[in-house]
Amino acid sequence: MESDIIKRGIDELITTYNNVIKVVDKKEAHLEKDRAYGGVVRSVKGRLQEYITEEIINIAWKSIGGKDERISIDSKKHKIPIQKSYITHIADNEVKQYIISNISDYYFNISVDKQVYIDKKFVIGIECKAYTENAMIKRILVDFSLLKTIFPNINCYLFELESQLGGDYCELKEVTFGSKPTHTLMSYFPKIRLNIFTFLKGERKVNKPIHKKNYFKPLEKTRIEKSIQLLASDLKNYL
């Protein structure tokens, strides 16, 4: 019965993906002269990836026998407090004292797209992208670094529909060697083990958008299954 639920969930994800991509293509045919529409398309694809990710999280949890009432997913902001060591090095004493007097107001709100909790404990963070380039990787690494100052044990993921990172992230091989720029960036964030997972084969091309019929890329069942297995391997530690 459980395997039937998982199979149905995967089939529904593929159907949703196909339908959304088709709708984007039809809509753009009417609005292709509107420059702002490019942003709308990116937003739709980004939200599609968020939806796919959340469904995969739930399927992965069910696949290992996890109880629905134990898991929750959100994207709420977390307060990262100012570091007191920073305050001690402020040269202007008046500024320093002002910050100390109002220190509860000094924080930065941070979150990632999908934050997974088991029994209300934050265990997995997933950033969701329609595609990723290395400029985005820098921000993702910084965001996870900040989150890890208050949640040091979270597992960090990037789920992307397409890759624009270079290297072989887009080849969907059993072993991924990555790209030289991406590995170099990650080397400066040694506390972050970022799991990068790409769903669609082939490097992202600006002039070949996947919502166009000629450049459509299928979301393969085997790829969804692999992402489920990946998350399940982490989630099983919290059963």
NORTA-V606318 format. One record per residue. N is the residue number from 1. PHI is phi as a letter, one per 40 degrees, with the letter a starting at -180 (999 if undefined). OMEGA is omega as a letter, one per 20 degrees, with the letter a starting at -180 (NA if undefined). Layout:
n = {N N}
phi = {PHI PHI}
omega = {OMEGA OMEGA}
//
This chain:
n = {1 2 3 4 5 6 7 8 9 10 11 12 13 14 15 16 17 18 19 20 21 22 23 24 25 26 27 28 29 30 31 32 33 34 35 36 37 38 39 40 41 42 43 44 45 46 47 48 49 50 51 52 53 54 55 56 57 58 59 60 61 62 63 64 65 66 67 68 69 70 71 72 73 74 75 76 77 78 79 80 81 82 83 84 85 86 87 88 89 90 91 92 93 94 95 96 97 98 99 100 101 102 103 104 105 106 107 108 109 110 111 112 113 114 115 116 117 118 119 120 121 122 123 124 125 126 127 128 129 130 131 132 133 134 135 136 137 138 139 140 141 142 143 144 145 146 147 148 149 150 151 152 153 154 155 156 157 158 159 160 161 162 163 164 165 166 167 168 169 170 171 172 173 174 175 176 177 178 179 180 181 182 183 184 185 186 187 188 189 190 191 192 193 194 195 196 197 198 199 200 201 202 203 204 205 206 207 208 209 210 211 212 213 214 215 216 217 218 219 220 221 222 223 224 225 226 227 228 229 230 231 232 233 234 235 236 237 238 239}
phi = {999 c c c c c c c c c c c c c c c d c c c c c c d c c c c d c b c c c c c c d c c c c c c c c c c c c c d c c c c d c c c c c c b g c c d c c b a b a b c c b c c c c c c c c c c c c c c c c c d c c c c c b c c c c a b c a a b c b b b b b f g c c b b b b c b b c a b b c c c d d c c c c d c c c c c c b b c b c c b b b b b c b b b c g g b d c c f c c b b c g b c c c c c c c c c b c c b b c c c b b c b c g d c b d c b c c c c d c b d b c c c d c c c d c c c c c c c c c c c c b c}
omega = {r a r r a r r r r r r r r r r r a a a a r r r a a a a r a a a r a a a a r r r r r r r r r r r r r r r a a r r r a r r r r a r r r r a a a a r a r r a a r a r a r r a r r a a a r a a a r r r a r r r a a a a r a r r r a r r a a a a r r a r r a a a r a r a a r r r r a r r r r a r r r a r r r r a r r r a a a r a a r r a r r r r a a a a r a a r r r r r a r r a r a r r r a a r r a a a r a r a a a a a a r r r r a a r a a r r a a a a r a r a r a a r r a r r r a r a r r a a r a r NA}
//
